Amino acid sequence: MQAALRFAPGARPIGAPRRLRGLRLAATDLDWSTGDGPTVEGPGEALLMAMAGRPAALPELSGAGTPTLAERITSAASADR
């Protein structure tokens, strides 16, 4: 899991760098965090899903940066339709 968490924030094919810009992500079930800015925290699996733009992960996340991440995920999902 930690290998995937280390890789995903820089994964351009899934749009993670754009989605995560200015946010800090922190896993609550693992010793892992990345980034700077308002924090988004939750289980590692939910963070991976969020990095990939999956809105189903949003209910498992919390922190001051969560509304920003949610907006980025949902606006991208709307644009894809």
N, C-alpha and C positions, 0 to 999 in steps of 0.2 A: 504494500500500500504506500509506504513512504517513498519508494522509487517513483511511483506514478505521481504522487504529490509534488515531488521535486521537479519532474519533467513538465507537467501540465501547464504551469503558469507561463511558460515561454512558447507553448505550442500554438503557432500561428494558424495552422490548418483548422483548429477548432475555435479560433477567435479569442483565445484566453488573454493575450496581452492587452488587447483593447478593452475587454470586459473588466479586467482587474486593475487597470491603471488608477493609481491613487488610493488603493485599498490595501489593507493588511488582512490576510487570511490566517486563522489560527484553528488548528484541530483541537477538539476537546477530548478526544479519545487517544491521541498520539502526541508525542513530543515533536510537533512540526508547526512552523509558521513561515510566512513569507510576506514581503511587501511593507509599505509604509502608508500610513493614513488611517482613516476610520476603520475599525476592526469588524470583520465578519467572522463569526465563529460557529462551529458545529462539528459533527462527526466527519472524519476524513472522507468517507464515501460521499456524503452530501456535498462537501466542498469540491470534490472531483466532478460531480454531476453539475454543480453550478459553474465551474470553470468551463465545462463543455456546453453551457447555455441551456441546461435542462431545468425548466421551471418547477418540476416536481420536487426538487431539492429545497426550494425556498422555505417551506414550513419548518424545516429542521435547522434553519440558520437563525442567528441572532446577532446583535451588536449594532453599533452606530452606523456602520457601512452597509448594512443589509438593505436598506431602502434604495441606495444607489445601485447596488448590484442587481436587485430585483428589477429596477427600472431598465437597466441595460439589457437584462435577459428578456424581459417581456416586450420591450420595444423592438428588439431584434427579431423575436418570434413573430410579432405582428407584421414586420416588414417582409418576412419570408412568405407570408400568405398571399 
